[in-house]
């Protein structure tokens, strides 16, 4: 982007745009490990308004930050699905150790990192599902093998 803009001269503050974007993204990545998943959406720094940039610079910055909310939803979804798989593995380990699995066993294994609630477990169908009232999109129930 920097090289192309320098050649065409259509974005005079391209370096400032890239520095602003890089700084913001670096702040987000640095803050992620210290946050609980329930805090991510409200606590991650939001993109700055681009004051001090040219009109074209603000438009470019807005374009660069456009997908942030979608990235955040995907990040959250992948984390919930990973925890769901961990809960399923925990249940399988309990079963291999001789336990007869029941619905309440879901409270003894990995939890949903967003809500902190236990995943739902239906012992008859052997399905591990999101906690009741979960709002994480596209998390489908997971069937235990055997």
N, C-alpha and C positions, 0 to 999 in steps of 0.2 A: 504494500500500500504506500509506503514511504517513497520507494523508487518511482512508482507510477505517478504519484502526485507531483513529485519533483519534476518529472518529464513534462507533464501536462500543465502544471501550474494552477490547477483548479481548486486546490485545497491548501491555502497558504499556511494553515496551522496544523498540518497533519501530524507533526511530531508531538505537539501538545495534546492532540486527540489520543494518540497512542500511549503517551505517558499517563494521561488521566485514566484511560481504560486499564492499562497494565497495573497501575497503582490500586485501582478499585478491585480488580480481580485478585490481586495478591492479598489485599486485606480480607476478602471473602475466604480465600483458601486458608489463610493463616488462622482465621477465627473458627472455622468449622470444627476442628477437634475439641474445642473447649465448650461446645454447645450441646445440650440435649436436643434430640430430634424435635421435641415439642417446641423448642425455642428457635429453630432455624429460620422459619419464615419471618418471624417478628424481629429477630436479632441480627441477622446478617446486614452488613451495610448496603444501603441502596445506592444505585448509580447517582452520581452528582448531577446537578442540572446543566453542567457544561457552561456555566457563566464564564465569560472571558474568551470563549471560543467564537469564531466567526459563525455566521448562519450555516454555512456548509459544514463547518466543523461540528456544530451541535447536531446537525442532521446525521453526520457520520457516526458520532458518538451514540446517538439514539439507536441507530441501526445496529451497532456493535452490541448494545445491551438489550436488544429486543427479545432475545430468546432466554434471558435469565430465569424468568418464572417457569418456563418449560423445563429448563435444565434442573431447576430446584425440585420440581415435581418428579422428574425422572430419578434424581439422586435419592429422594425420599422413597420412591417406589422400590428401587433396587435394594435399599437397605431393609425395608419391610419384608420383601421376598426372601432375602438372605436369612433374616431372623426366622421366617416361617419354615424355611428348609432346616435351619438349626433345630427348631422345635420338633419337626418331624424326625430328625435324626435322634434327638434326645428320647423321643417316645419309642423309637425302634430299639434303642439301647436298653431302655427300661424293660421292654418286652423280651428281648434276648436274655436279660438277667432274670427272667421268670415272672415278671409282673403281668397280670391280666389287665390290659388297658381299659380305662373307663374315662368318661368325659372330664372328670375332675383332674385327671393327670395333666391336662393342659396347663394348669396353674403351677405345676412343678417344673416346667421346662422353660426354654427361652421365650421371652415376651416380645410383644410388638414394641419396637423402639420409639415409635411416635406417641402412642397413647400410654404405654407402660402396662397395658392390659394383657391378659393371657389370650393367646389364640384360642379359638373354639375347636374342640375335637369331638367328632362324632364317632364313637367306638364301633357302631354297627357298619357304617360305610367306610370307616378308617380315613376320614377326610379331616385335614387341618385347614381351618379357614380363619379369616381376619376376625379380630374381636368385634363384638356387637357395636355398632355405631361408628366403626372406622370409616374414615373419609379418604383413605389412600386409594387412588384410582388404579384400576387394572390389576388387582391382586386376586388371582383366581384360587379356588380351593386346591389343595394338594393331597393326592391320595397316597397313603402309605402302601408299600408293596407287601406281598405275602398275604 
